[in-house]
Amino acid sequence: MTLAPPPTSILKEGSLFLDFDGTLVTFADRPEAVRMEPSLIEVLAHLHTLLDGRLAILTGRSIADVREFLAPLNLAVAGSHGLERAGAKTAIEDSPPSKQLNQAIELLRDFAADRPGILVEEKPMSVALHYRAAPDAEDECFEAAQRTAISTGFTIQPGSMVLELKPACSDKGTALEQFMDEAPFRGSRPVFLGDDLTDEHGFLAAQRLGGVGVLVGEYRETAAGFLLENVEAVHDWLRAASEDFK
């Protein structure tokens, strides 16, 4: 079984929400090593204008991190799986890390210290344990994440070769719903492109609001209604959408 690619016409009177890693950029062993094509930034800027600002990024990365890759383009972004959110013209408000977050970072750093290839990524409101460069350590990483979750009260958000420890109060679905309750998104039809299990919350939220999800990558059981095969297919679809928009 598979799903058809989405027609570009689904953006008519729609809002476009995009995951970052695995959707706009290809995964790399280290988060900072991904590459954003300058021509793609131009396409996103054009779509942002055509959609009257109804374009946002929903990502596990921090807002500051994503905006650095997208510069000079400023888009609305929900970072850290919805734990932080900013509009296209909104500055990011820094807040001190919680006691639980500091504890989670310390526990995961102790775990990763003598395990080559395992990376701990600190974020404003969460912490991620990456094992893309050490795939055989998956079980060990999951056990460490479970111990950390029990100690801190955080929840585990599995991703593509990554386990994120975060408060349980938000996800990409709640972030999408919050954007859709605000201008300029309010009253439009949400379309969300994402590749990961973390994006399923966003697919379900888009569906609840009369929109649709687009899965990026190989077919799996999903709440998405359409499929694009890989990052390159996403780029091609975005370019076609910007050219076909009426």
C-alpha positions as CSV (number, residue, x, y, z in Angstrom):
1,M,0.0,0.0,0.0
2,T,1.1,3.6,-0.6
3,L,-0.3,7.1,-0.9
4,A,-0.4,9.5,-3.9
5,P,1.6,12.7,-4.0
6,P,-0.4,15.8,-3.0
7,P,-1.7,18.1,-5.8
8,T,-0.3,21.6,-5.4
9,S,-3.9,22.8,-5.5
10,I,-4.3,21.8,-1.8
11,L,-2.6,25.0,-0.9
12,K,-5.5,27.1,-2.4
13,E,-6.9,29.0,0.6
14,G,-4.5,26.9,2.8
15,S,-1.8,27.3,5.3
16,L,1.5,25.4,4.9
17,F,3.3,23.9,7.9
18,L,6.7,22.2,7.3
19,D,8.9,20.0,9.5
20,F,12.6,20.7,9.1
21,D,14.9,17.7,9.5
22,G,14.0,14.9,7.1
23,T,11.6,17.2,5.2
24,L,13.3,20.4,4.2
25,V,16.9,19.1,4.8
26,T,18.5,15.6,4.7
27,F,19.6,14.2,8.0
28,A,23.3,14.4,9.0
29,D,25.2,12.7,11.8
30,R,25.3,16.0,13.7
31,P,22.4,18.5,13.8
32,E,24.6,21.4,12.8
33,A,26.0,19.6,9.7
34,V,22.7,19.8,7.7
35,R,22.7,22.0,4.6
36,M,19.9,24.4,3.6
37,E,19.9,25.1,-0.2
38,P,19.8,28.9,-0.8
39,S,17.5,28.3,-3.8
40,L,15.0,26.6,-1.4
41,I,15.0,29.6,0.9
42,E,14.0,31.7,-2.1
43,V,11.1,29.3,-2.8
44,L,10.0,29.5,0.8
45,A,10.1,33.3,0.7
46,H,8.0,33.3,-2.5
47,L,5.4,30.9,-0.9
48,H,5.3,33.0,2.2
49,T,4.3,35.9,0.1
50,L,1.8,34.0,-2.0
51,L,0.2,32.6,1.1
52,D,-0.1,36.0,2.8
53,G,2.2,34.8,5.6
54,R,0.5,31.5,6.2
55,L,3.7,29.4,6.3
56,A,5.3,28.1,9.5
57,I,8.0,25.6,10.5
58,L,7.2,22.9,13.1
59,T,10.4,21.3,14.4
60,G,12.1,19.6,17.2
61,R,15.0,22.1,16.9
62,S,15.1,25.4,18.8
63,I,13.6,28.4,17.1
64,A,17.0,30.2,17.1
65,D,18.6,27.2,15.4
66,V,16.1,27.0,12.6
67,R,16.1,30.8,12.0
68,E,19.9,30.6,11.6
69,F,19.5,28.1,8.8
70,L,16.7,30.1,7.1
71,A,18.4,33.5,7.4
72,P,17.6,36.1,6.0
73,L,14.1,34.7,5.8
74,N,12.0,35.0,8.9
75,L,9.1,32.6,9.2
76,A,6.8,31.7,12.0
77,V,8.3,28.7,13.9
78,A,7.3,26.3,16.6
79,G,10.5,24.9,18.1
80,S,11.2,22.1,20.6
81,H,8.1,20.2,19.5
82,G,5.8,23.1,20.3
83,L,7.4,24.1,23.6
84,E,8.5,27.4,22.1
85,R,6.7,29.4,19.4
86,A,7.2,32.7,17.6
87,G,5.5,34.5,14.7
88,A,7.4,35.7,11.7
89,K,7.9,39.1,13.3
90,T,8.2,38.0,16.9
91,A,11.4,37.9,18.8
92,I,12.3,34.8,20.8
93,E,11.8,35.2,24.5
94,D,14.6,33.4,26.4
95,S,13.6,31.7,29.7
96,P,16.0,30.0,32.1
97,P,16.1,26.1,32.0
98,S,14.1,24.3,34.6
99,K,15.6,22.2,37.4
100,Q,14.3,19.1,35.7
101,L,15.9,20.0,32.4
102,N,19.3,20.6,34.0
103,Q,19.0,17.3,35.7
104,A,18.1,15.5,32.4
105,I,21.0,17.1,30.6
106,E,23.4,16.1,33.4
107,L,22.1,12.5,33.4
108,L,22.4,12.1,29.6
109,R,25.8,13.7,29.4
110,D,27.1,11.3,32.0
111,F,25.6,8.4,30.0
112,A,27.1,9.7,26.7
113,A,30.6,10.6,28.1
114,D,32.3,7.3,27.3
115,R,30.1,6.2,24.4
116,P,31.5,7.4,21.0
117,G,29.0,8.5,18.4
118,I,26.3,9.4,21.0
119,L,25.5,13.1,21.0
120,V,23.5,15.1,23.6
121,E,21.9,18.2,22.2
122,E,20.7,20.8,24.7
123,K,17.7,22.9,23.7
124,P,15.9,25.7,25.5
125,M,13.2,23.5,27.0
126,S,14.3,19.9,26.2
127,V,17.3,17.7,25.6
128,A,17.9,15.2,22.8
129,L,20.0,12.0,22.7
130,H,21.2,11.3,19.2
131,Y,22.6,7.9,18.1
132,R,22.7,8.3,14.3
133,A,26.4,7.8,14.4
134,A,26.1,4.8,16.8
135,P,23.0,2.8,15.6
136,D,24.0,-0.3,17.6
137,A,23.5,1.7,20.8
138,E,19.8,2.2,20.3
139,D,18.7,-0.1,23.1
140,E,21.2,1.4,25.6
141,C,20.0,4.9,24.6
142,F,16.4,4.0,25.1
143,E,17.2,2.6,28.6
144,A,19.1,5.7,29.5
145,A,16.2,7.9,28.3
146,Q,13.7,5.8,30.3
147,R,15.8,6.2,33.5
148,T,16.1,10.0,32.8
149,A,12.3,10.3,32.2
150,I,11.6,8.5,35.5
151,S,14.0,10.8,37.4
152,T,12.8,14.0,35.9
153,G,9.1,13.5,35.1
154,F,9.8,14.3,31.5
155,T,8.3,12.3,28.6
156,I,10.2,10.5,25.8
157,Q,9.6,11.7,22.2
158,P,11.1,9.1,19.9
159,G,12.3,10.4,16.5
160,S,14.6,9.3,13.7
161,M,17.7,8.0,15.5
162,V,17.0,10.4,18.4
163,L,15.2,10.3,21.7
164,E,14.0,13.6,23.1
165,L,13.3,14.3,26.7
166,K,10.7,17.1,27.2
167,P,7.8,18.2,29.3
168,A,4.6,16.4,28.3
169,C,2.6,19.6,27.8
170,S,3.1,20.2,24.0
171,D,3.7,18.6,20.6
172,K,3.6,19.6,17.0
173,G,-0.2,19.0,16.9
174,T,-0.8,21.5,19.7
175,A,1.6,24.0,18.0
176,L,-0.3,23.7,14.7
177,E,-3.6,24.2,16.5
178,Q,-2.3,27.3,18.3
179,F,-1.1,28.8,15.0
180,M,-4.4,28.0,13.3
181,D,-6.2,30.0,16.1
182,E,-4.3,33.1,15.2
183,A,-3.9,35.5,12.2
184,P,-2.9,35.0,9.4
185,F,-3.6,31.3,9.7
186,R,-7.1,31.4,11.1
187,G,-9.9,30.3,8.8
188,S,-7.6,28.5,6.3
189,R,-7.0,24.8,5.6
190,P,-3.8,23.4,7.2
191,V,-1.4,21.3,5.2
192,F,1.5,19.8,7.1
193,L,4.6,18.0,5.6
194,G,6.6,15.8,7.9
195,D,8.6,12.6,7.9
196,D,8.9,11.4,11.5
197,L,6.7,9.8,14.2
198,T,6.9,13.1,16.0
199,D,4.9,14.6,13.0
200,E,1.9,12.3,13.4
201,H,0.5,14.7,16.1
202,G,0.6,17.4,13.4
203,F,-1.0,15.2,10.8
204,L,-3.9,14.4,13.2
205,A,-4.3,18.1,14.1
206,A,-4.4,19.1,10.5
207,Q,-7.0,16.5,9.8
208,R,-9.2,17.6,12.8
209,L,-9.1,21.2,11.4
210,G,-10.2,20.1,7.9
211,G,-6.7,19.9,6.4
212,V,-4.3,17.1,5.6
213,G,-0.9,15.7,6.4
214,V,1.8,14.7,3.8
215,L,4.2,12.0,4.9
216,V,7.8,12.3,3.6
217,G,9.7,9.1,3.0
218,E,8.7,5.4,2.8
219,Y,5.1,4.5,3.4
220,R,4.1,3.4,6.9
221,E,0.9,3.4,8.9
222,T,0.1,7.1,9.2
223,A,-2.6,9.7,9.7
224,A,-1.3,11.5,6.6
225,G,-3.3,11.6,3.4
226,F,-0.5,12.0,0.8
227,L,3.1,11.0,0.4
228,L,6.3,12.5,-1.0
229,E,9.2,10.0,-1.4
230,N,12.1,12.1,0.0
231,V,13.5,15.5,0.7
232,E,14.2,16.1,-3.0
233,A,10.6,15.4,-3.8
234,V,9.5,17.9,-1.2
235,H,11.8,20.5,-2.8
236,D,10.3,19.8,-6.3
237,W,6.7,20.0,-4.9
238,L,7.4,23.3,-3.2
239,R,8.8,24.7,-6.4
240,A,5.9,23.5,-8.4
241,A,3.4,24.9,-5.8
242,S,5.1,28.3,-6.0
243,E,4.8,28.2,-9.8
244,D,1.2,26.8,-9.9
245,F,-0.2,29.1,-7.2
246,K,-3.3,31.1,-8.4
